[in-house]
């Protein structure tokens, strides 16, 4: 009888322990991320995602990335090293962008190094947060997400 209760208890534990609402933690750059804010580490200024559903997501694969804003999609190739992130190419659709989407594209554009013909940034992962640095003390904060299939 106790084996039966143990089996039921274990099944209940596993069923309740797995949820789509669980926090996703990426330990590497590869995975899917959603932009949640811009943060200035010097001043403490934090600009959060607008509440109107203006979502920006990016997924890093082996050496490629793709993503979307509320109105456009983008993709390209990247290279990463210890704390460094370089977009080797950036392509996408060009529909009139929202203010939040324009801020994202302008931020990426500000990292362009013409001598290297690439977008040069740095990054750090802290739990489920990806911080992509684009200027001294300024970062885009992304949270790890699980994309529905």
N, C-alpha and C positions, 0 to 999 in steps of 0.2 A: 504494500500500500504506500509506503514512504517513497519508493522509487517512482511511482506514478505521480505523486505530488511534486517531487523534485523535477520530473520531466515537464510538468505543467508550469512550474515556477520558472524553469529555464526558458521555455518557449515564450512566456509572458515577458520575461526580462529582455529577450532578443527583439521581440516585436515592439515593445515600448522604447527600446534603446535606439532604434533606427527611425529617423524622421527626416523629411526634406527640410525642416526648419533648423536642423543642427548646424552649428557653425562649421564652415568649411575652412580648413587650414592648408595652405599650400606651403611647402617647405622649399620649393624651387620657383623660379620665375615661370616655368611652364604651368599652364592652367588658365582659368578664366577669372577675370577681374572686372569690377565695376567701380567707376570713378565716384567717390563720395565727397571729396572736398579738395580745395587748394589750401595749403597751410604755409604761412610765413613763420619760420622758426625764430627769427629775430624779433618780430613784433608780437607774435602770438595771434595774428589775424588769421581767421579761419573762414573760408567762403564755402558753404555747403551746397550740395546739389539742390537746384530749385525743386519745389514741391509739385511742379506741374508735369511730372513724369518724364523729364528730359534725361534719359538714361544713356550713359556712354559705357560701353563694354569693350574689353580687349581680351583676346585669347592668344597666348604664346604657345607655339608648338616647337618642334625641334630647332628649326632655324628660320621659321616664318611666324608672322602674326596676322591676325585679322580681327576686325571689330566693327562696331557700329555706334553711331550717334543716333539721336531721335530721327534724323532725316537722311543720313548717308551711311555708306559702308566704306571701310578702308582696309588695306592689307599691305604687306610688304615683307621684306627680309630683315633680320636683325642678327646681331652678334652680342654676346655678353661675356663678361669676365667677372672677376671678383669685384662686385660692386659697380661695374660699368655696364652701360646699356647703350648700344649704337644701332639706330635704325639705318640700315644700308639703303633702303628704298622705302618710299611711302606713296601709295597710289589709292585712288578711291573715286567715288561718285561725287558730283558737284552740284547738288541741289541746294538752294538757299538755306543756310544753316541758322539754327537758333542761337541766342546769345551764349548759352552754355556750350554748345557745339563749337561756336567760333572761338571761345576762350580756349578750348581744348586744342584746336588746330593751330591757333596763334602761339600757344605755349610750345607745342612741338616745333613749329617753324622757328621760334626764337633760339632753338638749340642747334640750328644748322651751322656746320663748320664748312665753309666753302673750300678750304684747303684740303679737307679730307672727303668732301662731297658726301657728307653723312650728318645725321642728327645725333649729337653726342649728349648723353645724360648719365646719371648714376642712379643706382637703386639699392634699396635695403628691404628685407622682408622681416616683419615683426609680428609673429603669430599669423593672423589672417589679414594683415594689412601690408600692402605693397606701397612703399614710398618711392616715387620717381622724382629725383631732383633735377631741376631744370635751370635754376639760377642759384647763386649763393643764398643759402638758407631758405629756399623756396621749393616746396614739394607738392606733387599731385598725390593724393592718397586714394588708393584703390582697395576695396575689400574683396576677398576671395569669394567666388560664387560657384554654384553648381548650375550649369546650363541644362535646361530641360531638353530632352531628346525627342 
